Amino acid sequence: MRIVAALLALALPLTAAPAVPAAEAPAIALSSVVPAPLEVRQQGATFRLTDRTVIEAPRSARNVANRLAEALRPATGYRLPVVERARTNKISLRTDESPGYRLTVTKSAITIGARDNAGLFDGVQTLRQLLPPAIDAATPQRAAWVVAGGEIADRPRYAYRGAMLDLARHFHTPDEVKRYIDEISRFKINYLHLHLSDDQGWRVQIDSWPRLTAVGGAPGTGVDGTGGGFLTKADYRDLVRYAADRYVTIIPEIDMPGHVNAAQVAYPELTCDGVAPPPRTDTAVGYSSLCIGQETTYRFVEDVIRELAALTPGPYLHIGGDEAHATTEADYLAFQQRVLPLVAKYGKTPYGWNEIDQAPAAKDAVLQYWNQKPTFTPVHASKVVLSPANRAYLDMKYDPSTRLGLNWAGYIEVRTAYDWDPTTYVPERAVLGVEAPLWSETLRDLDDIEFMAFPRLAAIAEIGWSPRKDWESFRTRIHAYYPRWENRGVNFYRSPQVG
């Protein structure tokens, strides 16, 4: 049905919507946005989007303007041309000195100002939520396309607002990843962390070690042996471009020195005895380890880092480091001391799960805190991304009846995902941001991804964006967002806590 709806939308001519409008509903309050804006002043006349509206933007912001036009055309049926100059009845994108973005609505214009295109894009995502939910339909709708008058001055609490998607335990196709990018970017998520290797599969092409994908991406790999697949370099580059067009930065992860069984099946020389282990399709962890004392290990690691760094324009490269129970403490430390500098050698900031903080070489790295203890004191690193498993792991069941997911970190209903603050774990100065991981042991397709992610990802996004949180306000705002997911065919979870 998703494909049919998309094809129908593309086939429709861009003509004006039916002339008879629906009964006019009140304009949506400027304060209704998710994540919650920093400052809102609602006043003055509404702006009405019509078949004469144009989108004004300088050449430098043409990408943002085009994204906005593409978003608004299907439901309105309007052409919404993108121009460099317009006098009135316009949506104007401007580069100025506004931190974050500033959105101003008058009777004659909507103006979004920001220092850069990422800020303008955030403002556009806010504007989309201020139009009626019918704006997310794939075909022309009868609606009064009005936006309440006033002003929003908004900026993020943290620079890093992330989501993680596991492609190793079950491979998700590039089209599924793109749909996920579309949805997460609506909530101003600006990083997507892709978990590309684990004991059950290897999901990205590495030219210098071709059997990694020939074996680790073959049919039958993944939990329960339910499917294979991997990203070619062309696939990966395309995802990076697609995400960048939506101001989302891709972060690749190759997990090591544990979680490497799939690599060792492909290349037995990565084991200490030179014998390939059997493939694994179960969900156990902690049993595999690279052979820390042999040089083949570091040739392999450097080749992988070098090739991934060359493919990745973003600043971070994630090297995992969690649950390395089969690696001795001394070997683990020796491995990190040698590998963390390799990431920097190829121009990236090292990034890893919080266990890498054992190594002095982690002083320039970013840690991803995934444990459940309510406090964490970094020993060497100075920046932390918070992903406490009992709050932010989107693969945890909502409650005992949830058909998907696990429960080793507990049950995470929407309020549990919302009611925590990064500064209770580490001091504010150490917080780079937050990230919501979604592991794929029980997931199979896009419907599964969406069901486990939404609405909890919106809760994590608000923690990362908004300095002030209020559950009752969030509950009301996310419930009002439901029709937008319905119009896009998103398979979200209808939480009894939200209503």
Rosetta blueprint (number, residue, H / E / L):
1 M L
2 R H
3 I H
4 V H
5 A H
6 A H
7 L H
8 L H
9 A H
10 L H
11 A H
12 L L
13 P L
14 L L
15 T L
16 A L
17 A L
18 P L
19 A L
20 V L
21 P L
22 A L
23 A L
24 E L
25 A L
26 P L
27 A L
28 I L
29 A L
30 L H
31 S H
32 S H
33 V L
34 V L
35 P L
36 A L
37 P L
38 L L
39 E E
40 V E
41 R E
42 Q E
43 Q L
44 G L
45 A L
46 T L
47 F E
48 R E
49 L L
50 T L
51 D L
52 R L
53 T L
54 V E
55 I E
56 E E
57 A L
58 P L
59 R H
60 S H
61 A H
62 R H
63 N H
64 V H
65 A H
66 N H
67 R H
68 L H
69 A H
70 E H
71 A H
72 L H
73 R H
74 P H
75 A H
76 T H
77 G L
78 Y L
79 R L
80 L L
81 P L
82 V E
83 V E
84 E L
85 R L
86 A L
87 R L
88 T L
89 N L
90 K E
91 I E
92 S E
93 L E
94 R E
95 T E
96 D L
97 E L
98 S L
99 P L
100 G L
101 Y E
102 R E
103 L E
104 T E
105 V E
106 T L
107 K L
108 S L
109 A E
110 I E
111 T E
112 I E
113 G E
114 A E
115 R L
116 D L
117 N H
118 A H
119 G H
120 L H
121 F H
122 D H
123 G H
124 V H
125 Q H
126 T H
127 L H
128 R H
129 Q H
130 L H
131 L L
132 P L
133 P H
134 A H
135 I H
136 D H
137 A L
138 A L
139 T L
140 P L
141 Q L
142 R L
143 A L
144 A L
145 W L
146 V E
147 V E
148 A L
149 G L
150 G E
151 E E
152 I E
153 A E
154 D E
155 R L
156 P L
157 R L
158 Y L
159 A L
160 Y E
161 R E
162 G E
163 A E
164 M E
165 L E
166 D E
167 L L
168 A L
169 R L
170 H L
171 F L
172 H L
173 T L
174 P H
175 D H
176 E H
177 V H
178 K H
179 R H
180 Y H
181 I H
182 D H
183 E H
184 I H
185 S H
186 R L
187 F L
188 K L
189 I L
190 N L
191 Y E
192 L E
193 H E
194 L E
195 H E
196 L L
197 S E
198 D E
199 D L
200 Q L
201 G E
202 W E
203 R L
204 V E
205 Q L
206 I L
207 D L
208 S L
209 W L
210 P L
211 R H
212 L H
213 T H
214 A H
215 V H
216 G H
217 G L
218 A L
219 P L
220 G L
221 T L
222 G L
223 V H
224 D H
225 G H
226 T L
227 G L
228 G L
229 G L
230 F L
231 L E
232 T L
233 K H
234 A H
235 D H
236 Y H
237 R H
238 D H
239 L H
240 V H
241 R H
242 Y H
243 A H
244 A H
245 D H
246 R L
247 Y L
248 V L
249 T E
250 I E
251 I E
252 P E
253 E E
254 I L
255 D L
256 M L
257 P L
258 G L
259 H L
260 V L
261 N H
262 A H
263 A H
264 Q H
265 V H
266 A H
267 Y L
268 P H
269 E H
270 L H
271 T L
272 C L
273 D L
274 G L
275 V L
276 A L
277 P L
278 P L
279 P L
280 R L
281 T L
282 D L
283 T L
284 A L
285 V L
286 G L
287 Y L
288 S L
289 S L
290 L L
291 C L
292 I L
293 G L
294 Q L
295 E H
296 T H
297 T H
298 Y H
299 R H
300 F H
301 V H
302 E H
303 D H
304 V H
305 I H
306 R H
307 E H
308 L H
309 A H
310 A H
311 L H
312 T L
313 P L
314 G L
315 P L
316 Y E
317 L E
318 H E
319 I L
320 G L
321 G L
322 D L
323 E L
324 A L
325 H L
326 A L
327 T L
328 T L
329 E H
330 A H
331 D H
332 Y H
333 L H
334 A H
335 F H
336 Q H
337 Q H
338 R H
339 V H
340 L H
341 P H
342 L H
343 V H
344 A H
345 K H
346 Y L
347 G L
348 K L
349 T E
350 P E
351 Y E
352 G E
353 W E
354 N H
355 E H
356 I H
357 D H
358 Q H
359 A L
360 P H
361 A H
362 A H
363 K H
364 D H
365 A L
366 V E
367 L E
368 Q E
369 Y E
370 W L
371 N L
372 Q L
373 K L
374 P L
375 T L
376 F L
377 T L
378 P L
379 V L
380 H L
381 A L
382 S L
383 K E
384 V E
385 V E
386 L E
387 S L
388 P L
389 A H
390 N H
391 R H
392 A H
393 Y L
394 L L
395 D L
396 M E
397 K L
398 Y L
399 D L
400 P L
401 S L
402 T L
403 R L
404 L L
405 G L
406 L E
407 N L
408 W L
409 A L
410 G L
411 Y L
412 I L
413 E L
414 V H
415 R H
416 T H
417 A H
418 Y H
419 D L
420 W L
421 D L
422 P H
423 T H
424 T H
425 Y L
426 V L
427 P L
428 E H
429 R H
430 A H
431 V E
432 L E
433 G E
434 V E
435 E E
436 A E
437 P E
438 L E
439 W L
440 S L
441 E L
442 T L
443 L L
444 R L
445 D L
446 L H
447 D H
448 D H
449 I H
450 E H
451 F H
452 M H
453 A H
454 F L
455 P L
456 R H
457 L H
458 A H
459 A H
460 I H
461 A H
462 E H
463 I H
464 G H
465 W H
466 S L
467 P L
468 R L
469 K L
470 D L
471 W H
472 E H
473 S H
474 F H
475 R H
476 T H
477 R H
478 I H
479 H H
480 A H
481 Y H
482 Y H
483 P H
484 R H
485 W H
486 E H
487 N H
488 R H
489 G L
490 V L
491 N L
492 F L
493 Y L
494 R L
495 S L
496 P L
497 Q L
498 V L
499 G L
